[in-house]
Amino acid sequence: MKDVMDELAAAHRVMGKGSVPAGEAYTVELRRRYDAEIDDVWDAITNPERLHRWLKPVTGDLRLGGKFELDGGEHGEILRCEPPRLLKVSWLYGPDADAWPGTSEVEVRLVPGPTGDTGFELIHAAAVGEPSFPTYGPGAGGVGWDLALLALARLMAGGEIAGHEEFEKSPEVREFIRRSAAAWGRAHLAAGGEPEHVAAAVEATTAFYVPDPT
């Protein structure tokens, strides 16, 4: 339990503002460090053989300008690729997502540390008008990325998560999700969110990710 919560505490979360081709956007931003060389972290986020071990299976043309698709239905285009420091992709959902191109983008930046570690920054910018934001706030995407980075941390430490669905049903990870939703609520408040809206969004996000088993 302690190591799972340590991973939650290892990340700094910010809700900010940005832009995508569709216009104004909000961002969920995660910053943390991994105890691994930058080339190793870069390989973990770009090599399909390792991607499926912490994110999801991926198919497509994984080169600059190429299009990809994840097993969960997320898909997009590789917009920038500057090994081993910068990767930026469009990030769309579902079969109708192409009707609103550019409504979501994910950028990952890596910075080598002084002791062989690597600074990791992920920024997911989504169009302000996306339907999930009024209900879930930044936790809609933020909790999902917290879970992904938890799995990435396990991989970088020499292990991995077998059976993501079962792992996420475990009591310690359900508690991780509850605390992640609350952490994104605090980030939402810090960005100027109305307290009543933030509280409702945290409750909705928690119920979505960890529904009451009864």
Backbone torsions as a table, in degrees:
resi	resn	phi	psi	omega
1	MET	NA	-42.4	-176.6
2	LYS	-61.8	-42.8	-177.1
3	ASP	-66.9	-34.0	177.5
4	VAL	-64.4	-45.5	-179.7
5	MET	-71.0	-29.8	174.5
6	ASP	-61.7	-39.0	178.8
7	GLU	-66.3	-36.1	176.4
8	LEU	-62.9	-42.6	-178.3
9	ALA	-73.1	-18.1	-176.5
10	ALA	-72.5	-17.1	-175.5
11	ALA	-103.1	143.2	173.5
12	HIS	-102.9	129.1	-174.4
13	ARG	-115.0	136.4	178.9
14	VAL	-139.0	137.1	167.0
15	MET	-101.7	125.0	-177.1
16	GLY	-133.7	-164.8	179.0
17	LYS	-120.6	148.2	179.0
18	GLY	-157.9	-156.0	179.0
19	SER	-149.6	154.1	172.4
20	VAL	-134.1	169.1	-179.3
21	PRO	-54.1	-26.6	179.8
22	ALA	-76.5	-12.6	178.7
23	GLY	131.9	-147.6	-177.1
24	GLU	-62.4	145.1	-178.0
25	ALA	-140.7	158.2	166.1
26	TYR	-103.4	159.1	-179.1
27	THR	-127.4	145.8	164.5
28	VAL	-110.2	128.7	-173.3
29	GLU	-125.5	129.2	178.3
30	LEU	-122.5	129.4	176.6
31	ARG	-128.8	134.5	178.1
32	ARG	-161.4	-177.7	177.7
33	ARG	-124.0	148.5	172.9
34	TYR	-118.7	139.9	-179.7
35	ASP	-83.6	68.8	-178.2
36	ALA	-158.5	153.4	178.1
37	GLU	-65.5	152.1	-176.1
38	ILE	-59.7	-37.7	-179.2
39	ASP	-65.9	-33.2	178.5
40	ASP	-69.6	-42.9	178.2
41	VAL	-65.9	-41.7	177.9
42	TRP	-59.0	-43.9	179.2
43	ASP	-62.5	-38.7	-178.4
44	ALA	-65.4	-29.2	-177.8
45	ILE	-97.4	-2.5	-178.3
46	THR	-126.7	-18.7	-178.2
47	ASN	-86.6	116.1	-176.9
48	PRO	-58.5	-27.6	178.9
49	GLU	-68.1	-25.4	177.5
50	ARG	-100.6	-28.8	179.3
51	LEU	-56.5	-42.2	-175.3
52	HIS	-69.4	-15.6	-177.9
53	ARG	-83.2	-15.7	177.2
54	TRP	-130.0	-21.8	179.3
55	LEU	-111.1	-95.9	177.5
56	LYS	-154.3	159.4	172.7
57	PRO	-57.5	140.3	-176.9
58	VAL	-129.9	142.0	176.2
59	THR	-131.3	163.4	176.5
60	GLY	125.6	-167.4	-179.5
61	ASP	-96.1	96.6	-172.0
62	LEU	-87.7	56.7	175.6
63	ARG	-131.0	164.9	178.0
64	LEU	-52.1	126.3	-178.3
65	GLY	87.2	-11.2	179.9
66	GLY	-78.9	163.0	179.2
67	LYS	-111.2	146.1	-176.9
68	PHE	-131.5	163.2	173.6
69	GLU	-144.8	135.0	175.8
70	LEU	-93.1	159.0	-178.0
71	ASP	-60.2	-25.3	-179.7
72	GLY	-84.4	-1.2	178.9
73	GLY	104.0	-13.3	176.0
74	GLU	-66.9	141.3	-178.9
75	HIS	-153.5	165.9	-179.5
76	GLY	175.3	-162.2	-177.0
77	GLU	-126.7	144.6	177.7
78	ILE	-81.5	110.9	-172.3
79	LEU	-90.8	-38.4	177.0
80	ARG	-142.0	142.5	177.9
81	CYS	-149.5	106.5	-177.0
82	GLU	-128.1	81.2	-175.6
83	PRO	-59.8	142.3	-6.0
84	PRO	-104.1	37.5	-168.8
85	ARG	-118.6	-25.3	-171.3
86	LEU	-145.3	130.2	173.2
87	LEU	-136.4	129.3	179.1
88	LYS	-134.9	131.3	-178.9
89	VAL	-135.7	152.9	164.9
90	SER	-76.8	151.9	-171.3
91	TRP	-138.9	100.3	-174.0
92	LEU	-116.5	160.3	-174.9
93	TYR	-125.5	132.0	168.8
94	GLY	76.5	168.3	-175.0
95	PRO	-68.0	-21.4	-178.6
96	ASP	-96.6	4.4	-173.6
97	ALA	-64.1	-29.6	-177.2
98	ASP	-67.4	-10.9	175.7
99	ALA	-70.7	-17.8	178.5
100	TRP	-128.3	67.8	-175.0
101	PRO	-63.8	143.0	174.9
102	GLY	77.9	16.9	-178.3
103	THR	-81.2	-9.5	-177.9
104	SER	-152.7	133.4	178.5
105	GLU	-138.4	143.9	177.9
106	VAL	-120.4	130.7	177.9
107	GLU	-126.0	133.1	176.5
108	VAL	-120.0	129.5	176.6
109	ARG	-119.4	135.6	177.6
110	LEU	-118.3	141.0	179.1
111	VAL	-134.1	126.0	179.3
112	PRO	-68.0	139.2	179.6
113	GLY	-95.0	173.0	-175.2
114	PRO	-76.1	-15.0	-175.6
115	THR	-121.4	28.6	179.9
116	GLY	84.6	5.8	176.3
117	ASP	-92.8	178.7	-176.9
118	THR	-138.3	128.2	172.0
119	GLY	-77.8	134.3	-175.4
120	PHE	-124.5	127.1	176.8
121	GLU	-131.2	127.0	176.9
122	LEU	-120.2	129.4	177.3
123	ILE	-125.2	117.9	176.8
124	HIS	-109.4	111.9	-179.7
125	ALA	-102.7	126.7	-178.5
126	ALA	-128.8	142.0	180.0
127	ALA	-56.1	137.1	-175.0
128	VAL	-58.5	-30.4	-176.9
129	GLY	-80.7	4.2	-177.5
130	GLU	-62.7	139.8	-169.9
131	PRO	-61.6	-28.5	-173.4
132	SER	-75.6	-23.0	-171.9
133	PHE	-63.6	-46.0	-179.5
134	PRO	-57.5	-31.4	-178.0
135	THR	-85.2	-46.6	-169.2
136	TYR	-107.7	-14.0	-176.7
137	GLY	63.4	-158.8	-176.8
138	PRO	-67.2	-17.3	178.5
139	GLY	-64.5	-19.5	179.8
140	ALA	-54.2	-48.1	176.9
141	GLY	-98.7	-29.4	-174.2
142	GLY	-62.5	-42.5	-179.9
143	VAL	-65.9	-40.1	177.6
144	GLY	-60.5	-40.9	178.2
145	TRP	-71.2	-34.3	174.7
146	ASP	-59.0	-43.8	179.0
147	LEU	-64.5	-41.2	179.7
148	ALA	-63.9	-42.5	-178.5
149	LEU	-72.5	-25.7	171.0
150	LEU	-63.5	-44.8	178.1
151	ALA	-65.6	-38.6	177.9
152	LEU	-63.8	-39.6	178.2
153	ALA	-60.9	-41.9	177.9
154	ARG	-61.3	-43.4	-179.2
155	LEU	-63.9	-44.4	-178.2
156	MET	-67.8	-21.4	178.9
157	ALA	-89.0	4.6	176.7
158	GLY	97.3	3.3	176.6
159	GLY	-119.1	-168.0	173.1
160	GLU	-163.7	168.4	-179.1
161	ILE	-99.4	118.7	177.0
162	ALA	-94.2	120.3	180.0
163	GLY	77.7	78.5	-175.4
164	HIS	-59.3	-40.2	-176.9
165	GLU	-64.1	-44.7	179.0
166	GLU	-66.9	-39.2	178.7
167	PHE	-58.7	-43.6	-177.2
168	GLU	-71.6	-14.3	176.7
169	LYS	-88.7	-7.7	-177.6
170	SER	-69.4	150.5	-177.4
171	PRO	-57.7	-39.5	-177.3
172	GLU	-69.1	-34.9	179.7
173	VAL	-78.5	-32.7	172.9
174	ARG	-59.7	-39.6	176.9
175	GLU	-69.0	-38.0	175.2
176	PHE	-56.4	-44.8	-178.7
177	ILE	-64.8	-43.2	179.0
178	ARG	-59.7	-42.9	-179.1
179	ARG	-72.3	-32.7	175.7
180	SER	-63.6	-46.1	178.6
181	ALA	-58.8	-41.6	178.5
182	ALA	-65.8	-38.4	178.9
183	ALA	-63.9	-39.1	177.1
184	TRP	-70.3	-29.2	173.0
185	GLY	-63.6	-41.4	177.6
186	ARG	-64.3	-39.1	177.1
187	ALA	-64.2	-37.6	178.7
188	HIS	-65.1	-43.8	177.2
189	LEU	-61.6	-43.7	-179.4
190	ALA	-62.7	-26.1	179.4
191	ALA	-86.9	2.0	176.9
192	GLY	102.7	12.0	179.7
193	GLY	-65.2	147.4	177.0
194	GLU	-70.8	130.9	-175.4
195	PRO	-52.4	-40.9	-179.3
196	GLU	-66.8	-41.0	178.2
197	HIS	-65.5	-42.6	-179.8
198	VAL	-61.6	-46.5	-179.5
199	ALA	-60.7	-42.2	179.6
200	ALA	-66.9	-37.5	-179.5
201	ALA	-67.6	-41.4	178.3
202	VAL	-62.5	-42.8	179.6
203	GLU	-63.3	-43.7	-179.5
204	ALA	-66.3	-41.2	179.8
205	THR	-63.8	-44.7	179.8
206	THR	-61.5	-44.0	-179.7
207	ALA	-65.3	-33.2	179.3
208	PHE	-68.1	-47.8	-174.9
209	TYR	-81.2	-34.0	179.8
210	VAL	-130.7	72.5	179.7
211	PRO	-61.2	149.7	178.3
212	ASP	-60.3	122.9	-177.0
213	PRO	-63.1	-16.0	178.9
214	THR	-83.6	NA	NA
